[in-house]
Amino acid sequence: MSDFQVNPAPQNDAPGAMLGRVIVSFVLFVAGLAGIGIGAVADPSIAPYVFTGGILAIGLAFGLPMIGASER
């Protein structure tokens, strides 16, 4: 017949670590939105850097929860 086996589910992080990662991601997301908004109206000499920093912060906020993730 068939030797079908199911892979065991990966172990989850501790609840405190998961909660900390969610909080840090939320703070990075909100700070990124603020950075984009400030970069849109800031002094033209620093506006591109603040705007780009906001975009990078939002990208990191979405990428941070993916650390250690695996496809099921």
C-alpha positions as CSV (number, residue, x, y, z in Angstrom):
1,M,0.0,0.0,0.0
2,S,1.1,3.5,0.7
3,D,3.5,4.8,3.4
4,F,1.8,8.2,3.7
5,Q,3.3,10.3,6.6
6,V,2.3,13.7,7.8
7,N,5.1,16.1,8.7
8,P,4.9,17.3,12.3
9,A,3.8,20.8,12.8
10,P,6.7,23.2,13.7
11,Q,6.9,24.3,17.3
12,N,5.6,27.8,17.9
13,D,7.5,30.5,19.8
14,A,6.7,31.3,23.3
15,P,3.6,33.5,23.7
16,G,5.6,36.4,25.1
17,A,8.0,36.4,22.2
18,M,5.1,36.3,19.7
19,L,3.3,39.1,21.5
20,G,6.5,41.2,21.6
21,R,7.0,40.7,17.9
22,V,3.4,41.8,17.2
23,I,3.9,44.9,19.3
24,V,7.2,45.8,17.7
25,S,5.7,45.3,14.2
26,F,2.7,47.6,15.1
27,V,5.0,50.3,16.4
28,L,7.2,50.0,13.2
29,F,4.1,50.2,11.0
30,V,2.7,53.3,12.8
31,A,6.2,55.0,12.8
32,G,6.5,54.2,9.1
33,L,3.2,55.9,8.3
34,A,4.3,58.9,10.4
35,G,7.6,58.9,8.5
36,I,5.9,59.0,5.2
37,G,3.6,61.8,6.3
38,I,6.4,63.8,7.7
39,G,8.5,63.2,4.7
40,A,5.8,64.5,2.4
41,V,5.8,67.9,4.2
42,A,9.3,68.2,5.6
43,D,12.2,70.4,4.6
44,P,13.1,69.4,1.0
45,S,16.7,68.6,2.0
46,I,15.7,65.8,4.3
47,A,12.3,64.8,2.9
48,P,13.5,61.9,0.6
49,Y,15.4,60.3,3.5
50,V,12.5,60.5,5.9
51,F,10.1,59.3,3.3
52,T,12.4,56.3,2.4
53,G,12.9,55.5,6.0
54,G,9.1,55.4,6.5
55,I,8.7,52.9,3.6
56,L,11.5,50.8,5.0
57,A,10.0,50.8,8.4
58,I,6.6,49.6,7.0
59,G,8.4,46.9,5.0
60,L,10.2,45.7,8.1
61,A,6.9,45.7,10.0
62,F,5.5,43.3,7.5
63,G,8.7,41.2,7.3
64,L,9.4,40.9,11.0
65,P,6.5,38.4,11.8
66,M,7.8,36.2,8.9
67,I,11.1,35.4,10.8
68,G,11.1,31.7,11.5
69,A,7.9,31.0,9.5
70,S,7.6,27.9,7.4
71,E,5.3,26.8,4.7
72,R,2.7,24.2,5.8
